Amino acid sequence: DRRIRGRVAIVRARCERFLPIADRLPLDPDAVEMARLIRTKIPEIIETCLGHCRLATETERRILLDNLAASLEAVGDDAERRRPALMQRLTVDFEVQRADLAQRTAQDPLSPI
């Protein structure tokens, strides 16, 4: 169903935006746990749902897939909510590095050069 595929595509995009940021913060337990959930639990629930769909009627299959999409959307929404805070942490690290470089390369006003 095209509608379900569209919903799942949005979830995939959200997770793909989240994972690289989470991977750069390996000491953040929430980011690590969310990344693990995305990488392991999502494939598991999809496989389970598809297994049930093989045995289901068309109506049951539609319900199963709609419920799957809703569960995946909850994960995607959570990843999207968490991403800005994680990105901000990466940005803070970047700004600290920039300040360090600026300090190291600043002209010393007392230097004769």
C-alpha positions in Angstrom: 0.0 0.0 0.0 1.4 3.4 -1.1 0.2 5.2 2.0 2.0 2.8 4.4 5.2 3.0 2.3 5.1 6.8 2.5 4.7 6.6 6.3 7.6 4.2 6.6 9.8 6.3 4.3 9.3 9.2 6.7 10.3 7.0 9.6 13.4 5.8 7.7 14.5 9.3 6.9 14.1 10.4 10.6 16.1 7.4 11.8 18.8 7.9 9.1 19.2 11.5 10.4 19.4 10.4 14.0 21.8 7.4 13.8 25.0 9.2 12.6 24.6 11.8 15.3 24.0 9.1 18.0 27.1 7.2 16.7 29.2 10.3 17.4 28.1 10.3 21.0 29.0 6.8 22.2 29.0 7.9 25.9 25.4 9.2 25.8 23.3 6.3 27.1 20.0 7.6 25.7 21.5 8.0 22.3 23.1 4.6 22.4 19.9 3.0 23.5 17.8 4.7 20.9 20.3 3.7 18.2 20.2 0.1 19.4 16.4 0.1 19.3 16.4 1.4 15.8 19.0 -1.1 14.6 17.7 -4.2 16.3 14.0 -3.8 17.4 12.7 -2.2 14.2 14.0 -5.1 12.0 12.5 -7.6 14.5 9.1 -6.1 14.5 9.0 -5.7 10.8 10.0 -9.4 10.4 7.3 -10.5 12.9 4.7 -8.4 11.1 5.6 -9.7 7.7 5.4 -13.2 9.0 1.9 -12.6 10.3 0.9 -10.9 7.0 1.8 -14.1 5.1 -1.0 -15.9 7.1 -3.5 -13.0 7.1 -6.5 -12.1 5.0 -6.3 -8.8 3.0 -8.2 -7.0 5.7 -6.1 -8.4 8.5 -2.9 -7.6 6.5 -4.0 -4.0 6.1 -4.6 -3.7 9.9 -1.3 -5.4 10.7 0.6 -3.0 8.4 -1.2 0.0 9.7 -0.3 -1.0 13.2 3.3 -1.6 12.2 3.5 1.8 10.6 2.1 3.4 13.7 4.7 1.7 15.9 7.5 2.7 13.6 6.2 6.3 13.5 6.4 6.4 17.3 10.1 5.4 17.1 10.7 7.9 14.2 9.0 10.7 16.1 11.1 10.0 19.2 14.3 10.0 17.2 13.3 13.2 15.6 12.5 14.8 19.0 15.9 13.7 20.4 18.0 14.7 17.4 18.2 18.5 18.0 19.5 18.1 21.5 22.2 15.6 20.4 23.1 17.9 17.5 23.5 20.8 19.9 25.9 18.7 22.0 28.0 18.1 18.9 27.9 21.8 18.0 29.1 22.7 21.6 32.0 20.3 21.1 32.8 22.0 17.8 32.6 25.5 19.4 35.0 24.4 22.2 37.4 23.1 19.5 37.1 26.4 17.6 37.8 28.5 20.8 40.8 26.3 21.5 42.2 26.9 18.0 41.5 30.6 18.3 43.3 30.9 21.6 46.3 29.0 20.3 46.6 31.1 17.2 45.8 34.5 18.6 48.5 37.1 18.5 50.1 37.7 21.8 50.0 41.5 22.3 53.2 41.3 24.3 55.0 39.3 21.6 57.7 41.3 19.6 56.6 39.6 16.4 
